[in-house]
């Protein structure tokens, strides 16, 4: 049982005020000389670390500990559609191999579909030890109910330590379903991963809705699940395959579903900013939608894709597919020019891997400057017209 | 038709920092608002209500007593009922424990055809709570709904937006939908509704009223994940700050692009 205990006998009005002041979640309530913690508490333990001594205490009574040595194998879920694997799957295999070296575990892949032998072979070429393949006509299209049954069957049979999912739209809908089925933890959109000698996965991501990173682990549950956005890691080089493909039994997997896919409409490819090599990104400093015309000469000259921050999606200026950030798309272009973007951590984590980052902003304290190669301190309404003038001289 | 719509109160600004020296969270005030994605979830609920007869919408949230504010907002926008689930034993809940708590509240409510959630929240940004609630309720879910196409007696047909394609899906009741932004422009709370609902008493449910009363399944106890450490994000050490007049700035930017052979 884990909770924060308040030793009431040590509480004075002054102490209560101090705690109310330091709690970042407004979780303390002081009434009739009684200090209590409400449901807003996130157990961040700042009241213990920085509060008056002897008032707050973290009680974590031991529960039954699992035997971590029984769970081996870092598994990558290979996302496929129309028998083509999503490249995030290969990036995850690269990371899985790095982690597995530290704990001396095998690397596995799991692939579900109707014609998946080629995908399974490709996974072997990226260096996995075993591919577990679940092949049947019923598995042709992704179905979250049936696919969850498959992963449940896989886990119950193979007791793996970790399963990694691509943080794609599909993965972000599928992984939580698996987590709830297996009653285990899941960390969304990790931007870094590491592993402890006992096999605990360290999952790093922005947290608490602010400019903060958190290191999260799953100390007493298996499997450990995480989703990772496309373009966070690099795919490994292909090698001569030494692993094996295991076609798994599917007879006992439940195949009923209440979800019927009636139609799919593929979108034109060029709409995806994730694959763009050059991006011009715009933010809240643009006051009116028509001011976006300012960037046209630059965009045309660079052959860039235009992307934006969340507030501009909220304004309805762009399709949500154009949004950079952990709540939009992760991008890793060769060049990104950020115009009038203050850089919420969700945005920064979605583009910080870009090769060359240039940012223009009139606010010197904006967070994006701290990760930019070039931080250009000026107003977009001043700099862009001047730049357009220089660009026009090239034509 | 009975709809349960899950909403959440989130910080109004993302100005939370961690002090690099003391490691302490610094939050810029306690202004809160309804999670913006939930406005679309509510709007989707209203649009389903408009397509059916005899439909009621119940807004629910989990949080401290002060989270009743977002339920009031939902009532003034057009929800028929509102329930808060609150208990200090829910403190420190991660995604699994949060989803489980909300699923228990929905089981307590008992009768529902559709559960509706926003795609994600702006504080957690995980997009996981909706699918996990569906799994705990053992019902199907359809994510990223951008359009409600048809509401029938036993199913709903929706369009969803995925990375590279759209899907049109029919799903049987009971089911859960997560709503993508932009489904329709959310309405504002109305003064008339506020007057109509002024005597409405928002229900508060505690652990003792949920079907599963075992405290080990809630809050930090029911959470498999732990935050081991928080730290400020990395800074670049080789960042170059460019200052000057507007012409100098533009010239420097132009030169960078030229030196890197982009123009």
Interface residues (C-beta under 8 A of the other chain):
Chain A: X1 X2 X3 X4 X22 X24 X25 X26 X27 X36 X37 X38 X39 X40 X41 X42 X43 X44 X46 X49 X50 X63 X81 X144 X145 X148 X168 X169 X170 X172 X173 X174 X175 X176 X177 X179 X180 X181 X183 X184 X185 X186 X187 X188 X189 X202 X203 X206 X207 X208 X209 X210 X211 X212 X213 X214 X215 X216 X217 X218 X219 X220 X221 X257 X258 X259 X260 X261 X262 X263 X264 X265 X266 X267 X269 X272 X274 X278 X301 X302 X310 X313 X314 X316 X320 X321 X326 X327 X335 X344 X345 X346 X348 X349 X356 X358 X360 X367 X369 X370 X371 X372 X373 X374 X375 X376 X377 X378 X379 X382 X383 X384 X386 X387 X389 X390 X391 X394
Chain B: X10 X11 X14 X15 X16 X17 X18 X22 X23 X24 X25 X26 X27 X30 X36 X62 X63 X64 X65 X66 X86 X87 X88 X89 X90 X91 X92 X94 X95 X96 X99 X100 X120 X122 X123 X124 X125 X126 X127 X128 X129 X130 X131 X132 X134 X135 X136 X139 X140 X141 X142 X143 X144 X157 X161 X162 X163 X164 X165 X166 X167 X168 X169 X170 X171 X172 X175 X178 X180 X181 X182 X185 X215 X216 X219 X220 X221 X223 X224 X225 X226 X227 X228 X229 X230 X231 X232 X233 X234 X235 X236 X238 X239 X240 X241 X242 X243 X244 X246 X247 X249 X250 X251 X252 X253 X254 X256 X257 X260 X262 X263
